[in-house]
Amino acid sequence: MRLFFIVWALAISLVASWAFAPAAPPPPPILEVNRGKAFGSNEYITVEGRASQRKDAFRALDLPWASRCAGEDRKRFISGLNEYYYHRQNQTERYPETYGQLGADYIAKQWSTTDDQRIDRLTQDAYARGYLKPADFEAVAARMVATVVKNERVTGKACAG
């Protein structure tokens, strides 16, 4: 009987915590100056930055396979991809916050070029072979890397030990 009462009390407290928990705050409103826009007046700088980040990612992905597990080449490999995926994830989150749906649609298109698709394929390949994992990256970049490799299966152990 005592066990039944404890289980009942836990169930009631769980339901009560769900019922009276504060609602998630609404997203901040889009500033008037940004309404009806997909990007800001300095977008040309960000466009140039994306091109540079793609080049750096390709440089990292062009490093010899054997050098990707240790030393300075390992740092260059992870750093080049980290920079690319950091900016991609950050912009994917910020543009919708700043410009609403127009920004979300715009930035999704900007990060879906054939170069971006190739970087993703090469990243998936490196992941599957065991050369990287999302935990190797800084938090913002790690979220995007995890998304890119989520359907991949690790079949190699290149950097394991």
C-alpha positions as CSV (number, residue, x, y, z in Angstrom):
1,M,0.0,0.0,0.0
2,R,2.8,2.4,0.9
3,L,4.5,1.7,-2.5
4,F,1.3,2.5,-4.3
5,F,1.0,5.8,-2.5
6,I,4.6,6.8,-3.4
7,V,4.0,5.9,-7.1
8,W,0.7,7.8,-7.0
9,A,2.4,10.9,-5.4
10,L,5.2,10.8,-7.9
11,A,2.7,10.6,-10.8
12,I,0.6,13.5,-9.5
13,S,3.7,15.7,-8.9
14,L,5.0,14.9,-12.4
15,V,1.6,15.9,-14.0
16,A,1.5,19.1,-11.8
17,S,5.0,20.1,-12.8
18,W,4.0,19.8,-16.5
19,A,0.8,21.7,-16.0
20,F,2.3,24.6,-14.0
21,A,5.7,24.8,-15.7
22,P,6.4,28.2,-17.3
23,A,5.8,28.3,-21.1
24,A,8.8,28.9,-23.3
25,P,9.3,32.5,-24.0
26,P,8.2,33.7,-27.4
27,P,11.0,34.5,-29.9
28,P,12.0,38.2,-29.9
29,P,10.2,40.2,-32.5
30,I,11.9,41.1,-35.8
31,L,13.1,44.7,-35.6
32,E,11.2,47.1,-37.8
33,V,14.4,47.9,-39.7
34,N,14.8,44.3,-40.7
35,R,11.2,43.5,-41.6
36,G,10.8,42.5,-45.3
37,K,14.5,41.9,-45.7
38,A,16.4,38.6,-46.1
39,F,19.8,40.2,-45.1
40,G,21.5,43.4,-44.0
41,S,23.3,46.1,-45.9
42,N,26.7,44.6,-45.2
43,E,25.8,41.2,-46.7
44,Y,28.5,41.5,-49.4
45,I,31.1,41.1,-46.6
46,T,29.5,38.0,-45.3
47,V,29.3,36.6,-48.9
48,E,33.0,37.0,-49.2
49,G,33.5,35.4,-45.8
50,R,31.5,32.3,-46.8
51,A,33.7,32.0,-49.9
52,S,36.8,32.2,-47.8
53,Q,35.4,29.7,-45.3
54,R,34.7,27.2,-48.1
55,K,38.3,27.6,-49.4
56,D,39.6,26.9,-45.9
57,A,37.4,23.9,-45.5
58,F,38.6,22.5,-48.8
59,R,42.2,23.1,-47.7
60,A,41.6,21.1,-44.6
61,L,39.9,18.3,-46.5
62,D,42.8,18.2,-49.0
63,L,45.3,17.3,-46.2
64,P,46.7,13.8,-46.7
65,W,44.7,11.2,-44.9
66,A,47.7,9.9,-42.9
67,S,48.3,13.4,-41.4
68,R,44.8,14.0,-40.1
69,C,45.2,12.2,-36.8
70,A,48.0,14.0,-35.0
71,G,50.2,17.0,-34.7
72,E,49.8,20.3,-36.5
73,D,48.1,18.8,-39.5
74,R,45.4,17.4,-37.2
75,K,44.9,20.9,-35.7
76,R,44.7,22.4,-39.3
77,F,42.3,19.7,-40.3
78,I,39.9,20.2,-37.4
79,S,40.4,24.0,-37.3
80,G,39.5,24.4,-41.0
81,L,36.3,22.5,-40.7
82,N,35.5,24.0,-37.3
83,E,35.6,27.5,-38.8
84,Y,33.4,26.6,-41.8
85,Y,30.8,24.7,-39.7
86,Y,30.8,27.3,-37.0
87,H,29.9,30.1,-39.4
88,R,27.4,27.9,-41.2
89,Q,25.6,26.9,-38.0
90,N,25.7,30.4,-36.5
91,Q,24.3,32.0,-39.7
92,T,21.6,29.3,-39.9
93,E,20.5,30.2,-36.4
94,R,20.9,34.0,-36.6
95,Y,19.4,34.9,-39.9
96,P,15.9,33.6,-39.0
97,E,16.1,35.4,-35.7
98,T,17.1,38.7,-37.3
99,Y,15.1,38.6,-40.6
100,G,12.4,36.0,-40.0
101,Q,11.4,33.5,-42.7
102,L,13.0,35.6,-45.5
103,G,16.3,35.3,-43.7
104,A,15.9,31.6,-43.0
105,D,15.1,30.9,-46.7
106,Y,18.0,33.1,-47.9
107,I,20.6,31.6,-45.7
108,A,19.5,28.0,-46.4
109,K,20.1,28.7,-50.0
110,Q,23.5,30.4,-49.4
111,W,24.8,27.3,-47.5
112,S,23.5,24.8,-50.1
113,T,25.8,25.4,-53.0
114,T,27.5,22.5,-54.8
115,D,30.7,23.4,-52.8
116,D,28.8,23.1,-49.5
117,Q,27.4,19.7,-50.6
118,R,30.9,18.5,-51.6
119,I,32.3,19.7,-48.2
120,D,29.5,17.8,-46.5
121,R,30.2,14.6,-48.5
122,L,33.9,14.8,-47.7
123,T,33.1,15.4,-44.0
124,Q,30.8,12.4,-44.0
125,D,33.5,10.3,-45.6
126,A,36.1,11.5,-43.0
127,Y,33.7,10.7,-40.2
128,A,32.9,7.2,-41.6
129,R,36.6,6.4,-41.8
130,G,37.2,7.5,-38.2
131,Y,39.1,10.8,-38.8
132,L,36.7,13.0,-36.9
133,K,33.7,13.1,-34.6
134,P,31.4,16.0,-33.6
135,A,33.1,16.1,-30.2
136,D,36.3,17.2,-31.9
137,F,34.7,20.6,-32.7
138,E,33.7,23.6,-30.7
139,A,30.0,23.6,-29.5
140,V,28.4,25.7,-32.3
141,A,30.3,23.9,-35.1
142,A,29.7,20.5,-33.4
143,R,26.0,20.9,-33.8
144,M,26.3,21.4,-37.5
145,V,28.8,18.5,-37.9
146,A,26.5,16.2,-35.9
147,T,23.7,17.1,-38.3
148,V,25.9,16.5,-41.4
149,V,27.1,13.1,-40.2
150,K,23.9,11.9,-38.4
151,N,23.0,9.2,-41.0
152,E,26.6,8.0,-41.4
153,R,28.0,4.9,-39.8
154,V,31.6,4.8,-38.6
155,T,33.3,1.9,-40.5
156,G,36.9,2.8,-40.0
157,K,39.2,3.5,-37.0
158,A,41.7,5.8,-38.6
159,C,42.4,8.0,-35.5
160,A,41.4,5.5,-32.8
161,G,44.6,4.9,-30.9
